[in-house]
């Protein structure tokens, strides 16, 4: 199982991208929530802004498709897209996920 982590401009954008991912059967589930972020600004200052986190639960075969979809639908010129390979997932969830994603 793979988690794909990205931040979006706001919750509306995260919902839009999440819906596209689910509708195109690229993932079993997405989680999202609003956050407060700090990033490096010009001159080394810290910039504080509201964003939304989007975490995509998928498998290795869908990673590139999800990344392409995010890049195509994201408002940031260069969004962060990180892939986390999970070492362990409970057996029941993993079996359910494999069954549902094979149906796509």
Gaussian input, Z-matrix of N, CA and C with variables (Angstrom, degrees):
# hf/3-21g

backbone

0 1
 N
 C     1     B1
 C     2     B2     1     A1
 N     3     B3     2     A2     1     D1
 C     4     B4     3     A3     2     D2
 C     5     B5     4     A4     3     D3
 N     6     B6     5     A5     4     D4
 C     7     B7     6     A6     5     D5
 C     8     B8     7     A7     6     D6
 N     9     B9     8     A8     7     D7
 C    10    B10     9     A9     8     D8
 C    11    B11    10    A10     9     D9
 N    12    B12    11    A11    10    D10
 C    13    B13    12    A12    11    D11
 C    14    B14    13    A13    12    D12
 N    15    B15    14    A14    13    D13
 C    16    B16    15    A15    14    D14
 C    17    B17    16    A16    15    D15
 N    18    B18    17    A17    16    D16
 C    19    B19    18    A18    17    D17
 C    20    B20    19    A19    18    D18
 N    21    B21    20    A20    19    D19
 C    22    B22    21    A21    20    D20
 C    23    B23    22    A22    21    D21
 N    24    B24    23    A23    22    D22
 C    25    B25    24    A24    23    D23
 C    26    B26    25    A25    24    D24
 N    27    B27    26    A26    25    D25
 C    28    B28    27    A27    26    D26
 C    29    B29    28    A28    27    D27
 N    30    B30    29    A29    28    D28
 C    31    B31    30    A30    29    D29
 C    32    B32    31    A31    30    D30
 N    33    B33    32    A32    31    D31
 C    34    B34    33    A33    32    D32
 C    35    B35    34    A34    33    D33
 N    36    B36    35    A35    34    D34
 C    37    B37    36    A36    35    D35
 C    38    B38    37    A37    36    D36
 N    39    B39    38    A38    37    D37
 C    40    B40    39    A39    38    D38
 C    41    B41    40    A40    39    D39
 N    42    B42    41    A41    40    D40
 C    43    B43    42    A42    41    D41
 C    44    B44    43    A43    42    D42
 N    45    B45    44    A44    43    D43
 C    46    B46    45    A45    44    D44
 C    47    B47    46    A46    45    D45
 N    48    B48    47    A47    46    D46
 C    49    B49    48    A48    47    D47
 C    50    B50    49    A49    48    D48
 N    51    B51    50    A50    49    D49
 C    52    B52    51    A51    50    D50
 C    53    B53    52    A52    51    D51
 N    54    B54    53    A53    52    D52
 C    55    B55    54    A54    53    D53
 C    56    B56    55    A55    54    D54
 N    57    B57    56    A56    55    D55
 C    58    B58    57    A57    56    D56
 C    59    B59    58    A58    57    D57
 N    60    B60    59    A59    58    D58
 C    61    B61    60    A60    59    D59
 C    62    B62    61    A61    60    D60
 N    63    B63    62    A62    61    D61
 C    64    B64    63    A63    62    D62
 C    65    B65    64    A64    63    D63
 N    66    B66    65    A65    64    D64
 C    67    B67    66    A66    65    D65
 C    68    B68    67    A67    66    D66
 N    69    B69    68    A68    67    D67
 C    70    B70    69    A69    68    D68
 C    71    B71    70    A70    69    D69
 N    72    B72    71    A71    70    D70
 C    73    B73    72    A72    71    D71
 C    74    B74    73    A73    72    D72
 N    75    B75    74    A74    73    D73
 C    76    B76    75    A75    74    D74
 C    77    B77    76    A76    75    D75
 N    78    B78    77    A77    76    D76
 C    79    B79    78    A78    77    D77
 C    80    B80    79    A79    78    D78
 N    81    B81    80    A80    79    D79
 C    82    B82    81    A81    80    D80
 C    83    B83    82    A82    81    D81
 N    84    B84    83    A83    82    D82
 C    85    B85    84    A84    83    D83
 C    86    B86    85    A85    84    D84
 N    87    B87    86    A86    85    D85
 C    88    B88    87    A87    86    D86
 C    89    B89    88    A88    87    D87
 N    90    B90    89    A89    88    D88
 C    91    B91    90    A90    89    D89
 C    92    B92    91    A91    90    D90
 N    93    B93    92    A92    91    D91
 C    94    B94    93    A93    92    D92
 C    95    B95    94    A94    93    D93
 N    96    B96    95    A95    94    D94
 C    97    B97    96    A96    95    D95
 C    98    B98    97    A97    96    D96
 N    99    B99    98    A98    97    D97
 C   100   B100    99    A99    98    D98
 C   101   B101   100   A100    99    D99
 N   102   B102   101   A101   100   D100
 C   103   B103   102   A102   101   D101
 C   104   B104   103   A103   102   D102
 N   105   B105   104   A104   103   D103
 C   106   B106   105   A105   104   D104
 C   107   B107   106   A106   105   D105
 N   108   B108   107   A107   106   D106
 C   109   B109   108   A108   107   D107
 C   110   B110   109   A109   108   D108
 N   111   B111   110   A110   109   D109
 C   112   B112   111   A111   110   D110
 C   113   B113   112   A112   111   D111
 N   114   B114   113   A113   112   D112
 C   115   B115   114   A114   113   D113
 C   116   B116   115   A115   114   D114
 N   117   B117   116   A116   115   D115
 C   118   B118   117   A117   116   D116
 C   119   B119   118   A118   117   D117
 N   120   B120   119   A119   118   D118
 C   121   B121   120   A120   119   D119
 C   122   B122   121   A121   120   D120
 N   123   B123   122   A122   121   D121
 C   124   B124   123   A123   122   D122
 C   125   B125   124   A124   123   D123
 N   126   B126   125   A125   124   D124
 C   127   B127   126   A126   125   D125
 C   128   B128   127   A127   126   D126
 N   129   B129   128   A128   127   D127
 C   130   B130   129   A129   128   D128
 C   131   B131   130   A130   129   D129
 N   132   B132   131   A131   130   D130
 C   133   B133   132   A132   131   D131
 C   134   B134   133   A133   132   D132
 N   135   B135   134   A134   133   D133
 C   136   B136   135   A135   134   D134
 C   137   B137   136   A136   135   D135
 N   138   B138   137   A137   136   D136
 C   139   B139   138   A138   137   D137
 C   140   B140   139   A139   138   D138
 N   141   B141   140   A140   139   D139
 C   142   B142   141   A141   140   D140
 C   143   B143   142   A142   141   D141
 N   144   B144   143   A143   142   D142
 C   145   B145   144   A144   143   D143
 C   146   B146   145   A145   144   D144
 N   147   B147   146   A146   145   D145
 C   148   B148   147   A147   146   D146
 C   149   B149   148   A148   147   D147
 N   150   B150   149   A149   148   D148
 C   151   B151   150   A150   149   D149
 C   152   B152   151   A151   150   D150
 N   153   B153   152   A152   151   D151
 C   154   B154   153   A153   152   D152
 C   155   B155   154   A154   153   D153
 N   156   B156   155   A155   154   D154
 C   157   B157   156   A156   155   D155
 C   158   B158   157   A157   156   D156
 N   159   B159   158   A158   157   D157
 C   160   B160   159   A159   158   D158
 C   161   B161   160   A160   159   D159
 N   162   B162   161   A161   160   D160
 C   163   B163   162   A162   161   D161
 C   164   B164   163   A163   162   D162
 N   165   B165   164   A164   163   D163
 C   166   B166   165   A165   164   D164
 C   167   B167   166   A166   165   D165
 N   168   B168   167   A167   166   D166
 C   169   B169   168   A168   167   D167
 C   170   B170   169   A169   168   D168
 N   171   B171   170   A170   169   D169
 C   172   B172   171   A171   170   D170
 C   173   B173   172   A172   171   D171
 N   174   B174   173   A173   172   D172
 C   175   B175   174   A174   173   D173
 C   176   B176   175   A175   174   D174
 N   177   B177   176   A176   175   D175
 C   178   B178   177   A177   176   D176
 C   179   B179   178   A178   177   D177
 N   180   B180   179   A179   178   D178
 C   181   B181   180   A180   179   D179
 C   182   B182   181   A181   180   D180
 N   183   B183   182   A182   181   D181
 C   184   B184   183   A183   182   D182
 C   185   B185   184   A184   183   D183
 N   186   B186   185   A185   184   D184
 C   187   B187   186   A186   185   D185
 C   188   B188   187   A187   186   D186
 N   189   B189   188   A188   187   D187
 C   190   B190   189   A189   188   D188
 C   191   B191   190   A190   189   D189
 N   192   B192   191   A191   190   D190
 C   193   B193   192   A192   191   D191
 C   194   B194   193   A193   192   D192
 N   195   B195   194   A194   193   D193
 C   196   B196   195   A195   194   D194
 C   197   B197   196   A196   195   D195
 N   198   B198   197   A197   196   D196
 C   199   B199   198   A198   197   D197
 C   200   B200   199   A199   198   D198
 N   201   B201   200   A200   199   D199
 C   202   B202   201   A201   200   D200
 C   203   B203   202   A202   201   D201
 N   204   B204   203   A203   202   D202
 C   205   B205   204   A204   203   D203
 C   206   B206   205   A205   204   D204
 N   207   B207   206   A206   205   D205
 C   208   B208   207   A207   206   D206
 C   209   B209   208   A208   207   D207
 N   210   B210   209   A209   208   D208
 C   211   B211   210   A210   209   D209
 C   212   B212   211   A211   210   D210
 N   213   B213   212   A212   211   D211
 C   214   B214   213   A213   212   D212
 C   215   B215   214   A214   213   D213
 N   216   B216   215   A215   214   D214
 C   217   B217   216   A216   215   D215
 C   218   B218   217   A217   216   D216
 N   219   B219   218   A218   217   D217
 C   220   B220   219   A219   218   D218
 C   221   B221   220   A220   219   D219
 N   222   B222   221   A221   220   D220
 C   223   B223   222   A222   221   D221
 C   224   B224   223   A223   222   D222
 N   225   B225   224   A224   223   D223
 C   226   B226   225   A225   224   D224
 C   227   B227   226   A226   225   D225
 N   228   B228   227   A227   226   D226
 C   229   B229   228   A228   227   D227
 C   230   B230   229   A229   228   D228
 N   231   B231   230   A230   229   D229
 C   232   B232   231   A231   230   D230
 C   233   B233   232   A232   231   D231
 N   234   B234   233   A233   232   D232
 C   235   B235   234   A234   233   D233
 C   236   B236   235   A235   234   D234
 N   237   B237   236   A236   235   D235
 C   238   B238   237   A237   236   D236
 C   239   B239   238   A238   237   D237
 N   240   B240   239   A239   238   D238
 C   241   B241   240   A240   239   D239
 C   242   B242   241   A241   240   D240
 N   243   B243   242   A242   241   D241
 C   244   B244   243   A243   242   D242
 C   245   B245   244   A244   243   D243
 N   246   B246   245   A245   244   D244
 C   247   B247   246   A246   245   D245
 C   248   B248   247   A247   246   D246
 N   249   B249   248   A248   247   D247
 C   250   B250   249   A249   248   D248
 C   251   B251   250   A250   249   D249
 N   252   B252   251   A251   250   D250
 C   253   B253   252   A252   251   D251
 C   254   B254   253   A253   252   D252
 N   255   B255   254   A254   253   D253
 C   256   B256   255   A255   254   D254
 C   257   B257   256   A256   255   D255
 N   258   B258   257   A257   256   D256
 C   259   B259   258   A258   257   D257
 C   260   B260   259   A259   258   D258
 N   261   B261   260   A260   259   D259
 C   262   B262   261   A261   260   D260
 C   263   B263   262   A262   261   D261
 N   264   B264   263   A263   262   D262
 C   265   B265   264   A264   263   D263
 C   266   B266   265   A265   264   D264
 N   267   B267   266   A266   265   D265
 C   268   B268   267   A267   266   D266
 C   269   B269   268   A268   267   D267
 N   270   B270   269   A269   268   D268
 C   271   B271   270   A270   269   D269
 C   272   B272   271   A271   270   D270
 N   273   B273   272   A272   271   D271
 C   274   B274   273   A273   272   D272
 C   275   B275   274   A274   273   D273
 N   276   B276   275   A275   274   D274
 C   277   B277   276   A276   275   D275
 C   278   B278   277   A277   276   D276
 N   279   B279   278   A278   277   D277
 C   280   B280   279   A279   278   D278
 C   281   B281   280   A280   279   D279
 N   282   B282   281   A281   280   D280
 C   283   B283   282   A282   281   D281
 C   284   B284   283   A283   282   D282
 N   285   B285   284   A284   283   D283
 C   286   B286   285   A285   284   D284
 C   287   B287   286   A286   285   D285
 N   288   B288   287   A287   286   D286
 C   289   B289   288   A288   287   D287
 C   290   B290   289   A289   288   D288
 N   291   B291   290   A290   289   D289
 C   292   B292   291   A291   290   D290
 C   293   B293   292   A292   291   D291
 N   294   B294   293   A293   292   D292
 C   295   B295   294   A294   293   D293
 C   296   B296   295   A295   294   D294
 N   297   B297   296   A296   295   D295
 C   298   B298   297   A297   296   D296
 C   299   B299   298   A298   297   D297
 N   300   B300   299   A299   298   D298
 C   301   B301   300   A300   299   D299
 C   302   B302   301   A301   300   D300
 N   303   B303   302   A302   301   D301
 C   304   B304   303   A303   302   D302
 C   305   B305   304   A304   303   D303
 N   306   B306   305   A305   304   D304
 C   307   B307   306   A306   305   D305
 C   308   B308   307   A307   306   D306
 N   309   B309   308   A308   307   D307
 C   310   B310   309   A309   308   D308
 C   311   B311   310   A310   309   D309

   B1=1.4505
   B2=1.5146
   B3=1.3142
   B4=1.4523
   B5=1.5325
   B6=1.3260
   B7=1.4568
   B8=1.5182
   B9=1.3096
   B10=1.4589
   B11=1.5219
   B12=1.3306
   B13=1.4588
   B14=1.5203
   B15=1.3159
   B16=1.4584
   B17=1.5157
   B18=1.3185
   B19=1.4550
   B20=1.5175
   B21=1.3262
   B22=1.4608
   B23=1.5269
   B24=1.3148
   B25=1.4676
   B26=1.5226
   B27=1.3398
   B28=1.4600
   B29=1.5239
   B30=1.3258
   B31=1.4643
   B32=1.5266
   B33=1.3187
   B34=1.4739
   B35=1.5258
   B36=1.3272
   B37=1.4624
   B38=1.5276
   B39=1.3296
   B40=1.4708
   B41=1.5303
   B42=1.3263
   B43=1.4736
   B44=1.5224
   B45=1.3199
   B46=1.4743
   B47=1.5304
   B48=1.3283
   B49=1.4652
   B50=1.5267
   B51=1.3327
   B52=1.4662
   B53=1.5191
   B54=1.3278
   B55=1.4666
   B56=1.5270
   B57=1.3281
   B58=1.4709
   B59=1.5254
   B60=1.3244
   B61=1.4664
   B62=1.5282
   B63=1.3287
   B64=1.4702
   B65=1.5277
   B66=1.3278
   B67=1.4651
   B68=1.5321
   B69=1.3301
   B70=1.4588
   B71=1.5321
   B72=1.3353
   B73=1.4678
   B74=1.5314
   B75=1.3297
   B76=1.4577
   B77=1.5215
   B78=1.3205
   B79=1.4617
   B80=1.5129
   B81=1.3207
   B82=1.4597
   B83=1.5298
   B84=1.3537
   B85=1.4640
   B86=1.5197
   B87=1.3242
   B88=1.4623
   B89=1.5227
   B90=1.3120
   B91=1.4559
   B92=1.5219
   B93=1.3179
   B94=1.4531
   B95=1.5205
   B96=1.3113
   B97=1.4582
   B98=1.5203
   B99=1.3439
   B100=1.4714
   B101=1.5206
   B102=1.3273
   B103=1.4668
   B104=1.5202
   B105=1.3072
   B106=1.4600
   B107=1.5138
   B108=1.3225
   B109=1.4587
   B110=1.5196
   B111=1.3132
   B112=1.4597
   B113=1.5106
   B114=1.3215
   B115=1.4630
   B116=1.5140
   B117=1.3189
   B118=1.4519
   B119=1.5227
   B120=1.3092
   B121=1.4611
   B122=1.5198
   B123=1.3177
   B124=1.4606
   B125=1.5215
   B126=1.3127
   B127=1.4478
   B128=1.5114
   B129=1.3434
   B130=1.4573
   B131=1.5207
   B132=1.3112
   B133=1.4635
   B134=1.5183
   B135=1.3204
   B136=1.4623
   B137=1.5237
   B138=1.3267
   B139=1.4540
   B140=1.5214
   B141=1.3362
   B142=1.4654
   B143=1.5240
   B144=1.3296
   B145=1.4646
   B146=1.5187
   B147=1.3206
   B148=1.4566
   B149=1.5206
   B150=1.3313
   B151=1.4568
   B152=1.5284
   B153=1.3161
   B154=1.4623
   B155=1.5212
   B156=1.3270
   B157=1.4593
   B158=1.5244
   B159=1.3151
   B160=1.4594
   B161=1.5219
   B162=1.3249
   B163=1.4610
   B164=1.5255
   B165=1.3128
   B166=1.4597
   B167=1.5256
   B168=1.3382
   B169=1.4679
   B170=1.5273
   B171=1.3229
   B172=1.4548
   B173=1.5292
   B174=1.3370
   B175=1.4630
   B176=1.5302
   B177=1.3081
   B178=1.4724
   B179=1.5286
   B180=1.3234
   B181=1.4567
   B182=1.5331
   B183=1.3213
   B184=1.4685
   B185=1.5297
   B186=1.3317
   B187=1.4701
   B188=1.5282
   B189=1.3102
   B190=1.4704
   B191=1.5213
   B192=1.3396
   B193=1.4649
   B194=1.5253
   B195=1.3395
   B196=1.4652
   B197=1.5225
   B198=1.3253
   B199=1.4686
   B200=1.5258
   B201=1.3189
   B202=1.4675
   B203=1.5190
   B204=1.3334
   B205=1.4591
   B206=1.5235
   B207=1.3318
   B208=1.4681
   B209=1.5321
   B210=1.3272
   B211=1.4610
   B212=1.5306
   B213=1.3095
   B214=1.4735
   B215=1.5304
   B216=1.3362
   B217=1.4654
   B218=1.5223
   B219=1.3006
   B220=1.4647
   B221=1.5249
   B222=1.3372
   B223=1.4630
   B224=1.5246
   B225=1.3319
   B226=1.4640
   B227=1.5252
   B228=1.3236
   B229=1.4663
   B230=1.5240
   B231=1.3480
   B232=1.4596
   B233=1.5288
   B234=1.3440
   B235=1.4694
   B236=1.5266
   B237=1.3299
   B238=1.4589
   B239=1.5217
   B240=1.3243
   B241=1.4597
   B242=1.5234
   B243=1.3239
   B244=1.4548
   B245=1.5166
   B246=1.3208
   B247=1.4617
   B248=1.5200
   B249=1.3252
   B250=1.4599
   B251=1.5200
   B252=1.3180
   B253=1.4561
   B254=1.5263
   B255=1.3176
   B256=1.4541
   B257=1.5205
   B258=1.2866
   B259=1.4593
   B260=1.5237
   B261=1.3199
   B262=1.4637
   B263=1.5251
   B264=1.3284
   B265=1.4640
   B266=1.5234
   B267=1.3322
   B268=1.4669
   B269=1.5311
   B270=1.3171
   B271=1.4640
   B272=1.5272
   B273=1.3188
   B274=1.4663
   B275=1.5383
   B276=1.3219
   B277=1.4671
   B278=1.5278
   B279=1.3209
   B280=1.4646
   B281=1.5291
   B282=1.3289
   B283=1.4662
   B284=1.5242
   B285=1.3270
   B286=1.4751
   B287=1.5187
   B288=1.3203
   B289=1.4607
   B290=1.5270
   B291=1.3321
   B292=1.4592
   B293=1.5230
   B294=1.3241
   B295=1.4654
   B296=1.5247
   B297=1.3148
   B298=1.4757
   B299=1.5174
   B300=1.3175
   B301=1.4696
   B302=1.5235
   B303=1.3330
   B304=1.4618
   B305=1.5321
   B306=1.3196
   B307=1.4592
   B308=1.5244
   B309=1.3237
   B310=1.4731
   B311=1.5101
   A1=108.45
   A2=115.33
   A3=123.75
   A4=108.68
   A5=116.24
   A6=122.04
   A7=107.57
   A8=116.54
   A9=121.68
   A10=106.81
   A11=115.59
   A12=122.32
   A13=109.20
   A14=116.66
   A15=121.30
   A16=108.73
   A17=115.96
   A18=120.30
   A19=107.99
   A20=114.82
   A21=121.70
   A22=109.59
   A23=115.48
   A24=121.81
   A25=112.05
   A26=116.23
   A27=121.19
   A28=109.38
   A29=115.86
   A30=120.57
   A31=111.57
   A32=117.37
   A33=120.14
   A34=110.95
   A35=116.85
   A36=119.47
   A37=110.90
   A38=117.19
   A39=121.10
   A40=110.46
   A41=117.07
   A42=120.89
   A43=110.15
   A44=117.33
   A45=121.35
   A46=110.98
   A47=116.43
   A48=120.14
   A49=110.21
   A50=117.32
   A51=121.23
   A52=112.24
   A53=116.50
   A54=120.06
   A55=111.41
   A56=116.99
   A57=120.00
   A58=110.88
   A59=116.43
   A60=120.63
   A61=110.62
   A62=116.82
   A63=120.93
   A64=111.03
   A65=116.74
   A66=120.30
   A67=111.64
   A68=117.56
   A69=120.98
   A70=111.94
   A71=115.10
   A72=123.00
   A73=112.65
   A74=115.01
   A75=120.80
   A76=112.21
   A77=117.15
   A78=121.65
   A79=109.51
   A80=114.23
   A81=120.79
   A82=111.10
   A83=116.09
   A84=120.42
   A85=109.37
   A86=115.74
   A87=121.22
   A88=108.08
   A89=115.58
   A90=121.56
   A91=107.40
   A92=116.58
   A93=119.57
   A94=109.98
   A95=114.12
   A96=120.10
   A97=109.57
   A98=116.81
   A99=120.56
   A100=110.70
   A101=115.21
   A102=121.71
   A103=109.76
   A104=115.68
   A105=123.10
   A106=106.91
   A107=118.64
   A108=122.58
   A109=110.99
   A110=115.25
   A111=123.14
   A112=107.32
   A113=116.72
   A114=120.63
   A115=109.06
   A116=114.78
   A117=120.22
   A118=109.91
   A119=115.54
   A120=121.07
   A121=110.50
   A122=115.45
   A123=120.54
   A124=110.16
   A125=116.49
   A126=121.32
   A127=114.72
   A128=117.31
   A129=120.54
   A130=114.89
   A131=117.77
   A132=119.91
   A133=110.36
   A134=115.59
   A135=121.19
   A136=108.93
   A137=116.22
   A138=122.46
   A139=107.66
   A140=116.18
   A141=121.83
   A142=108.80
   A143=116.12
   A144=119.82
   A145=110.68
   A146=114.84
   A147=121.26
   A148=108.32
   A149=115.73
   A150=122.72
   A151=107.97
   A152=115.71
   A153=121.44
   A154=108.16
   A155=115.81
   A156=121.57
   A157=108.42
   A158=115.68
   A159=122.05
   A160=106.87
   A161=116.37
   A162=121.74
   A163=107.81
   A164=115.67
   A165=122.94
   A166=108.54
   A167=117.26
   A168=122.35
   A169=107.73
   A170=115.60
   A171=120.22
   A172=110.17
   A173=115.84
   A174=120.12
   A175=109.43
   A176=115.89
   A177=121.77
   A178=112.34
   A179=117.75
   A180=121.43
   A181=112.80
   A182=118.01
   A183=121.52
   A184=113.44
   A185=118.04
   A186=120.75
   A187=112.07
   A188=117.91
   A189=119.79
   A190=111.59
   A191=117.29
   A192=120.45
   A193=111.05
   A194=116.71
   A195=120.78
   A196=109.76
   A197=117.05
   A198=119.93
   A199=110.92
   A200=117.33
   A201=120.86
   A202=111.59
   A203=117.18
   A204=121.16
   A205=110.77
   A206=117.03
   A207=120.28
   A208=109.75
   A209=117.41
   A210=120.73
   A211=111.70
   A212=116.46
   A213=121.11
   A214=112.50
   A215=117.66
   A216=121.38
   A217=114.61
   A218=118.32
   A219=122.94
   A220=110.44
   A221=116.98
   A222=119.97
   A223=112.85
   A224=118.27
   A225=120.17
   A226=109.65
   A227=116.70
   A228=120.95
   A229=110.64
   A230=116.56
   A231=121.28
   A232=108.44
   A233=117.54
   A234=119.13
   A235=111.33
   A236=115.52
   A237=120.41
   A238=107.94
   A239=116.60
   A240=122.40
   A241=106.09
   A242=116.64
   A243=121.43
   A244=111.01
   A245=116.21
   A246=122.15
   A247=108.61
   A248=115.37
   A249=122.54
   A250=107.90
   A251=116.62
   A252=121.44
   A253=107.55
   A254=117.59
   A255=121.22
   A256=111.01
   A257=114.44
   A258=121.11
   A259=111.32
   A260=115.88
   A261=118.91
   A262=110.12
   A263=115.02
   A264=123.70
   A265=106.46
   A266=116.67
   A267=117.56
   A268=110.92
   A269=115.66
   A270=124.14
   A271=112.48
   A272=117.73
   A273=120.84
   A274=110.94
   A275=115.91
   A276=119.38
   A277=110.57
   A278=116.31
   A279=120.71
   A280=111.31
   A281=117.73
   A282=121.48
   A283=111.03
   A284=116.63
   A285=121.00
   A286=109.87
   A287=116.68
   A288=121.24
   A289=110.74
   A290=117.69
   A291=120.87
   A292=111.04
   A293=116.63
   A294=120.80
   A295=110.47
   A296=117.31
   A297=120.66
   A298=111.07
   A299=117.88
   A300=119.70
   A301=112.04
   A302=119.02
   A303=120.96
   A304=110.77
   A305=115.60
   A306=120.23
   A307=110.90
   A308=116.78
   A309=119.29
   A310=112.02
   D1=142.81
   D2=-178.14
   D3=-122.36
   D4=140.43
   D5=168.69
   D6=-110.06
   D7=133.28
   D8=174.16
   D9=-111.39
   D10=126.04
   D11=-175.47
   D12=-112.98
   D13=129.80
   D14=172.90
   D15=-148.22
   D16=160.61
   D17=172.86
   D18=-112.90
   D19=147.59
   D20=-178.96
   D21=-120.21
   D22=162.81
   D23=-179.42
   D24=-55.33
   D25=-39.46
   D26=-179.24
   D27=-162.10
   D28=177.38
   D29=-178.08
   D30=-63.38
   D31=-36.21
   D32=-179.93
   D33=-61.07
   D34=-42.80
   D35=178.31
   D36=-66.42
   D37=-40.75
   D38=178.94
   D39=-61.80
   D40=-41.87
   D41=178.17
   D42=-64.01
   D43=-44.57
   D44=179.96
   D45=-58.91
   D46=-50.12
   D47=-179.22
   D48=-65.95
   D49=-42.70
   D50=178.67
   D51=-59.43
   D52=-43.29
   D53=178.97
   D54=-62.47
   D55=-41.91
   D56=178.55
   D57=-62.28
   D58=-41.75
   D59=-179.97
   D60=-61.88
   D61=-46.00
   D62=-179.63
   D63=-68.38
   D64=-45.80
   D65=-178.47
   D66=-61.75
   D67=-32.72
   D68=-179.98
   D69=-91.48
   D70=10.47
   D71=174.30
   D72=55.65
   D73=42.11
   D74=177.67
   D75=-94.15
   D76=-9.56
   D77=-177.94
   D78=-155.31
   D79=162.30
   D80=178.86
   D81=-86.88
   D82=-28.72
   D83=-175.89
   D84=-164.50
   D85=151.53
   D86=169.66
   D87=-128.15
   D88=144.22
   D89=174.83
   D90=-117.49
   D91=141.72
   D92=178.07
   D93=-147.46
   D94=150.31
   D95=175.34
   D96=-161.09
   D97=153.51
   D98=178.44
   D99=-73.94
   D100=147.73
   D101=179.17
   D102=-141.21
   D103=166.76
   D104=168.98
   D105=-107.39
   D106=127.00
   D107=-177.37
   D108=-116.66
   D109=149.02
   D110=169.83
   D111=-117.73
   D112=132.19
   D113=177.75
   D114=-136.71
   D115=161.71
   D116=177.85
   D117=-71.84
   D118=129.33
   D119=177.17
   D120=-107.30
   D121=-173.31
   D122=178.19
   D123=-62.68
   D124=140.77
   D125=177.40
   D126=71.79
   D127=15.88
   D128=177.09
   D129=80.92
   D130=8.52
   D131=177.59
   D132=-79.55
   D133=155.56
   D134=176.44
   D135=-91.08
   D136=130.35
   D137=178.44
   D138=-108.26
   D139=127.12
   D140=179.04
   D141=-104.28
   D142=132.32
   D143=-180.00
   D144=-152.76
   D145=154.65
   D146=176.25
   D147=-84.63
   D148=138.52
   D149=176.64
   D150=-143.29
   D151=-172.39
   D152=172.85
   D153=-135.70
   D154=138.07
   D155=175.03
   D156=-88.04
   D157=140.94
   D158=173.42
   D159=-126.08
   D160=120.63
   D161=175.98
   D162=-116.49
   D163=124.50
   D164=-175.35
   D165=-107.45
   D166=127.30
   D167=176.19
   D168=-98.85
   D169=114.99
   D170=-175.54
   D171=-148.52
   D172=-167.46
   D173=176.05
   D174=-121.05
   D175=169.35
   D176=-174.31
   D177=-56.37
   D178=-37.11
   D179=-176.32
   D180=-65.93
   D181=-21.01
   D182=-176.07
   D183=-100.71
   D184=-3.98
   D185=-173.13
   D186=-57.51
   D187=-50.15
   D188=-177.03
   D189=-64.39
   D190=-38.72
   D191=177.45
   D192=-61.55
   D193=-43.56
   D194=179.18
   D195=-64.61
   D196=-45.24
   D197=179.40
   D198=-59.09
   D199=-45.49
   D200=179.01
   D201=-60.59
   D202=-42.55
   D203=179.43
   D204=-63.58
   D205=-44.31
   D206=178.89
   D207=-60.51
   D208=-48.85
   D209=-178.77
   D210=-59.58
   D211=-37.80
   D212=-178.61
   D213=-70.93
   D214=-29.64
   D215=-172.32
   D216=-112.18
   D217=4.60
   D218=-175.79
   D219=-90.77
   D220=144.96
   D221=179.34
   D222=-83.86
   D223=-21.93
   D224=178.96
   D225=-73.24
   D226=141.30
   D227=177.51
   D228=-63.44
   D229=-39.10
   D230=179.52
   D231=-135.01
   D232=84.15
   D233=179.06
   D234=-75.23
   D235=150.71
   D236=172.22
   D237=-80.43
   D238=130.40
   D239=174.66
   D240=-132.74
   D241=108.91
   D242=-178.79
   D243=-111.32
   D244=142.04
   D245=-179.57
   D246=-112.13
   D247=127.72
   D248=179.71
   D249=-116.02
   D250=117.99
   D251=177.64
   D252=-89.18
   D253=116.97
   D254=-177.73
   D255=-78.69
   D256=132.86
   D257=179.19
   D258=-71.53
   D259=-38.27
   D260=-175.92
   D261=-149.69
   D262=139.76
   D263=175.27
   D264=-135.87
   D265=141.74
   D266=-179.33
   D267=-57.26
   D268=140.00
   D269=-171.72
   D270=-54.52
   D271=-44.72
   D272=-176.30
   D273=-62.26
   D274=-44.21
   D275=179.79
   D276=-65.28
   D277=-44.46
   D278=-179.41
   D279=-61.05
   D280=-43.91
   D281=178.77
   D282=-63.81
   D283=-42.09
   D284=178.66
   D285=-63.22
   D286=-45.12
   D287=-179.66
   D288=-61.05
   D289=-47.03
   D290=179.86
   D291=-60.44
   D292=-41.54
   D293=-179.72
   D294=-63.26
   D295=-47.78
   D296=-177.78
   D297=-67.66
   D298=-42.78
   D299=-177.13
   D300=-72.27
   D301=-23.75
   D302=175.16
   D303=-71.45
   D304=-22.11
   D305=179.85
   D306=-73.38
   D307=-16.65
   D308=-176.78
   D309=-85.70

